[in-house]
Amino acid sequence: MQNDSLKSTATKGIVWSAVDKFTVQLGQFVVSILLARILLPEDFGLIGMLSIFIALSQTFIESGLGSGLIQRQERFEIDFSTLFVFNLVSSSFFYLILFFAAPFISAFFEQPQLTQLVRVLGLTLFLNAFSIVQRTKLTIAIDFKSIAKSNVVGVITGGLFGVLAAINGYGVWSLVIQMLTGSFASSLSLWLLSKWRPSFSFSNKSFESLFSYGSKLLIAGLYAQILNNVYNIFIGKFYPTASLGYYNRAKNFADISAGVITSVLLQATFPILASVQHNKEKLVSIYSRTIRMSAFIIIPIMTLIALLAKPIVILLLTEKWISVIPLLQWIVFSRVFMPMSAINLNLLNAVGRSDLYLKVDLSKLPFTILAMAITIPLGVKAMIIGHVVTSALFFLINAYLPGKFYGYGAIAQLKDMLPIIVATIGMTISVVMVTYFTDNLWSQLFVGGLLGSVIYLLICRLLKLDEITEVRSLLFKVFYKLGF
């Protein structure tokens, strides 16, 4: 009975997390397409220059404390109140840093507009800080339905205001308006959907306890954000602003699929894995199934995007974004192992070993520095190719400790992925044939995409992969939740 209850809870969590991520990403995708068709690559490049500063500030504000509360088996009201007070104080502190650092950021990139952009965009730190505890409470309760509602409200509101601003000629400020209004609407929704209200109490003991766990995640999070955004700094500094716009557009396309799948699986499985952390058999069962499921979805999708990059970019973004095509064809392969790598690290967090999480993440730093030193002088495309190589290497590193502790390491995981790779090769052959025999972009996109998907699923069925049944079951539940 307990196993059935856990399975039901996990399934419900994954379903609503999937509804959340896919509807939100679909909304963001539509909005980004509309904005890209109206705005210039340079506008996106300017915002890309600021991404690392906002991301690092947000990581400091969260400091891994929310994950610490989720991982705990016992939680008290003072813990949530302490987290809320810390979020408010830290968001104020880091906003002031950004406010006074804005002229220096502007001078570094030699872009005068950045001073005001930083000071206005930094207000999102306050808006996000107000709802961190509400989001944490809902995650603990595996109430992803409420989280989905708040995120959808944020996307719709931000998208509406952003597109209207772009149509009315606000340029780069349209992107700032989109982010500010979206953050405000999402935070307000979380307050309305969550019954928790702060008492503004603060406990040093509670903070120290949470920070002892969260500090490792903080350092790992800072490292991850730097790694994820450092290319923006170098491209923005040494290459034309439009080049950064092209890079970010390619990166966003790749992250639509890989990011959604990763975030769905991590958000839904983290509280489940944490709840069974003392039951090794259940833990490994959930963990291995999650790895297989992510590979089943992500490998063919990333390959399909690479094969159909030309019609995707030209038809959706117009020919002014044609420089995105070669970048997109490479960057998607840097995302192939992204979900599996993240799940391997997520397991360490779920069992309370944030110290090992940190050590594993930091062990990858020398390879990152080496790849950057070699590729940055060679151009944007070379930088992306270097990232493809390091992402494959990082998968092997991330899988080492789970293999050592639980007997499901990189070799076992790759063995489970082999049938999926075979099916993807069959899909690739069919799509290449379609693109070879027709120059019509619409035919390449729809016929190639449809035929490739059918071939992939047929081969998977012939290989008797269980993931087909599981994905079909999840899709039925997602559509049911959406009312179809």
N, C-alpha and C positions, 0 to 999 in steps of 0.2 A: 504493500500500500504506500509505503514511504517512497519507494522507488518511482511508482506511478505518479505520485504527487510532485516529486522533484522533476520528473520528465515533463509533466504538464506545465509546471512553472517555467522551466527552461524554454519549452516550445512557445509558450505565451510570450515570454520575454523576447525571444528571437523574432517572433512574428511582429510584435509591436515595434521593436527596434528596427526591423526591416521596413515596416510601413513608414516610420519616422524618417530614416535615412534616405530611402528611395524617393519619397514624396518631396522631401526637402531638397535633395540633390536635383530632382527633376525640375523643381521650381527655380532653383539657383541656376541650373543649366539654361533654362528658357530665358531667364533674366539676363544672364551673361551673354547669350547670343544676341539678344536685342540691343544690349549696351554696346557690344563689340561692333555691331553693324552701324551704330550711330557715332560712337566715339572713335578716337584715333589710337593706334598702338602706343603713342607717346603718353597718353592719359593713363593707360594701364601700367606703363613703365614707371611713372611718378609714384603711383601707389605701391608698386613693387619695391621701390627703394625704402619705403617705410615699414614694410612687413616685418622685418627682423626686430625692429625696435618695439613694435606693438606686441609681437609674439613673445619676446623675452620678458617684457613687463607683465604680460598676462600669466606667464609661467611662474614668475616670482609671486604674484598675487595669490595664485592657487597653491603653490608650494607643496603639492602632493597631499595636502591635509584631507581633502575630500576623499581621496582614494584610501587614506588611512582609516577614515570612519567606515567606509564601505567594507574594508577588509576585516575590521573588528567584529568579534562575536557579540560583544556587549557595548552598548552606547547609552549615554545619558544626555539630558537636556543641556547641561553645562557645556558638553562637547560641541554641540551644534551652535550654541550662542558664542562660544569662544571662536569658532571658525568664522562666524559672521562678522564679529568685531575685527578680527585680524584681516579679513578681506577688505573691509571698508578702509581701515587705516593704511594698509599696504597699497591699495589702489590710489588713495590720495597722495601718498608719498611718491609713487612712480609716475603719476601724472605731473607732479611738480618737476620731477627730473626731466621728463620729456618737454615740458613747457620751456624750461630754461636752456635745455640742450638743443632746441629747435634751430636756432641760428647757426650752430656749429654743424648740425646735420645738413642744413641747406648749403653751407659753405663747402662741406666735404664733397657733395655731389655736384656743386656748382649749379644749383637749381633754386633760384630765389623763392619760387612758389612753395617750397617745402616747409618753410617756417610756419606759415599759417595752416598748411595742411596737417602738420604734426600736431599743432595745438588744438585743432578742432577734432581730428580723428582720435586723439588720445582720450576724449571723453567717453569712448566706448569702454574704457577700463572701469569707470564708475558703474556704467549700466550693467556690465557683465558681473561685477563683484556683488551687486545687490541680490543676485539670484543663484549664486553658487551653492548655498546651503539648501535652497529649495530643490535644486536639481539633484543634489546628493541624497536628500531624503527620498525623493521619488525613485532614484536608482536603487537604493537599499530595499525599497518596497517592490522593486521590479515593476514599477508602474510606468512603463515606457509609453503607455497610451497618453498620459498627461504631458510627458515630455514631447511626444510627437505633436500634440496640439499646439504647444507653445512655439515649437520650432517652425511649424507651418505658418502660424500667424506672423512670426518674425520675417520669414521669407517673402510672404505675400505683401506685407506692409513695406518692407525695405525695397522690394522689387518695384512696387507701384510708384513710390516716391522717387526712386532712382531713375526709372525710365522716363517719368514725366520731367524730371530735371534735365535729363539728357536731350529730350525732344525740344526743350526750351532753351538749349544752348549753354548749359552750365558747365559743360566739359568735364574736366577731372573732378570737379566738386560733386558731380552726379554720383560718383562712386562713394564719396564720403557721406553724402546724404543717404545713400542706400544702406551703408553699414550702420550709421547712427540710428536711423529710424527702425531698422531691423532689430538691432540690439535692444532698443527701448521697448518695442512691442513684445519681443520674446521674454524679456525680464518681467514685464508687467503681467503677461499671461501666466508665468510660473507663480507669481505671487497670488494671482486669483485662483489658480488650480491647486496650490498647496495650502494646507491648513496651518502650517507652521508659521509662527511669528517670533521674531527675536526678542530676547529679554535684555539684550545689551550687557549681559554679564560676561566676565572674562576670568578664566582660571589659568594661572601659570602652570599648574600641575597638568591640566588637560592639554594645554598647548605643547608643553615639553614632551608629553607622551605621543601626541600626534606628529610632532615635528621629528621625533626620533625615527619614525617610519617614513614620513614625508620628505625629510631632508635628502634622502638618497634619490627619491623620485624627482625632487627639485633639481638636483645636479644632473641627473639623467635627462630630465625634461629640457633643461637649458642647453645641454649638449645636442639633443635632438633638434631643438629649434634653430640653433646655430647651424647645424648640418643642413637643415631643410631650407634655410634662408640665406646662407652665406654666399651662395652664387649670385643672389640679387645684388649684394654689395659690390662684388667684383664686376659684374656685368654693367651695373648702373654707373660705376666709377670709370671703367676703362672702355666701355663700348657705348654706342649711341643709345639714347633713351628708348627708341623704338625697338632695339634688340632685346631689351629687358621686357618690353611689352610682348614680343613674340615668344620669348622664353616662358613667361608666366602664363600665356594663353595655352601653350603646349602642355605645360605642367598641370594646368587646371583641367584640361581635357583628360589627361591620364589619371588624375586624382578623382575624377567623377566616379569611375568604376572601382579602382583599387581602394580609394579612400572610403567609399560607402561600405564596401564589403568588410574592410578592416574594422571600421568603426562599429558596424552592426555586430560583428562577432565579438569584438572586445567588450563593448558595452553590455551585451546580453549575457556573455559567458563569465565575465569577471565575478559578479556576485554569486553565480552558481558554483564556479570553481572554488571561491573562498568558502562557501558553505559546506563543501565536501573535502576541504583541504586535508582532513585527518583520515579520509577513506581513500587509500591509494588506488584501489581497483576502480572505483567510480570516477576518481579524478582522471586517471589515464584514459578511461573509456570516453569521457566527454572531450578531453583534450585531443585525442587522436581523431575522433570523428570531426571535430572542428577543423583540424588541419586538412583532412581529406576534402571536406566540403568547400573550404576556401580555395583549394587548388582546382577543384572541379569547376568552379565558377570563374576564377580570375585568369587562369592560363589561356583559355580560348578567347575570353573577352579582350584581353590585352593584345593578343595576336591578331584578332579581327580588326581592332582599331588601327594597328600598324599597317595591315594590308589595305585598308580602306581610308587611309589618312587623306589622300588627295580629294576624293569626293566629299568627305566629311568637312574638311576645312573650306573648300571653295564654295560648296553649296550652303553651308551654314553661316560662314563668316564673310564671304565675298573674297574676291581676288586680292584685296588690299592686305590680306593676312596670309598670302601664299608662302611667305617665308617660314610659316609655322610648320609646314608639311614635313620636311626632313627632321626637324627637331622632335615632332610628335612621334615619328616612326621609331626613333631611338628611345625617347623618354618612357614610352609605355613598357619597354622591357626592363627598365629600372624599377618598375612597380610590380613585376610578376611575382617576386618573392616577398613583397611587402606584407600581405596579410599573414603568411606563415611565419615570417620573422617576428612580427608583432605578437602573434599568439604564443610563440615560444617564450618571449620575454614576459608576456602577461601571466603565464603560469607561475613564474617566480614571484611576481607581485601577489598573486592570489594565495600563495602559501606563506606569505609574510616575509619572503626573502628579498626585500627591496635592496639590501646590501649587495646581493649577488647580481641583481638587475643592474645596479650602478657599475659594478666591476666589469660585467660583460660589455656594457655600453662604452665605457671608457677604453676598453681594450682595443676598440676599433679605431680610435683616434689616429694612431700613426698611419694607418692605411688611407684614411680620409685626407690627411695632410699631404701624403705622397701623391695621391691621385690629383689633388688640386694643384700642387706644385708643377706637375707634369702637363696638365691639360689647360689651365687658365691662359697661358700665353698663346695657345693654339686656336682659341676661338670657342664660341658657345657650343657648337656641335661636339667638339672634342671633350668639353667639360661634361656633357651629357653621357657620352660613351664611357668616360671614366666612371661616372656614377653607376652605369649599368654593371660594370665589372665589380665595383665595390659592393653593390647591393647583393650580388650572388655570393660573394665572399662573406658578407655579414649574415646571410641566412645560415651558412655553415657554422659560424661562430655562435649565433643565437641558439642553435639547436644542440650545442655541445652539452650544456648542463642538464637540460631535460632528458637527453639521452643517457647521461651518466646516472641521474637520480631515478628515472622512471623507465629506462629501456626503450625509449622511443625517440632516437636521435635523428641526425640528418640522413643517414643511410636508410633507415626504416621509412622515414618520411618520403624520400625520393623514390623508394621502391613502390610505395603506395601511389605516387604520382605518375609512375611509368605508363599505365594504361591511359591516363588522361593526356599525356604527351603524345602517345600514339594516335589517339583520336584527334588531337589538335593538328598533327601533321596531315592527316586525311582531310581535315577542314581547310588547311592552308592550300593544298593542291587544288581543291575545287574552286576556291576564291581566286587564285592566280589564273586559272583557266578563264573565269568570267571576265576579269579585268584585261586579259590578253585579247579576247575576241570582241570586245566592245569598248569604244571610246566614250560612250555616253555616260556621264557621271551619275545620273539618276539610276541607270541600269546597274552600274557597278556597285552603287551603294545598296540598293534594295535587293537586286537579284543575288549579288555576291554575299550580302549579309544573311539573307534568308537561306540560300543554298548551303552556305558554310555552316550555319547553325544546325540545319537539318542533318547534314553529313556528320557533324560532330556528335549529335545526340544518337544517331543510328549506330555509329561505331561504339559509343559508350554502352548502348543497349546490347549490342552483340558481345561486348566484353563483360556484360552482366554487372555493371557498377551499381552498387546500392544507392549511390548519391542521386541517381535519377529519381528514384522513388521519394527520397527525402526532400529534394528540391521541389518536386511536383506537389507533395503534401504541404510544404511551407507556402508555395505560391497560392494554392487553393485557400489556405487560411488567411493569407494577406489580402486576396481579392474579396474574401468574405468580410473581413474587417473593414475594407473600404466600401462595402456595400454593393459589389458587383454580383 
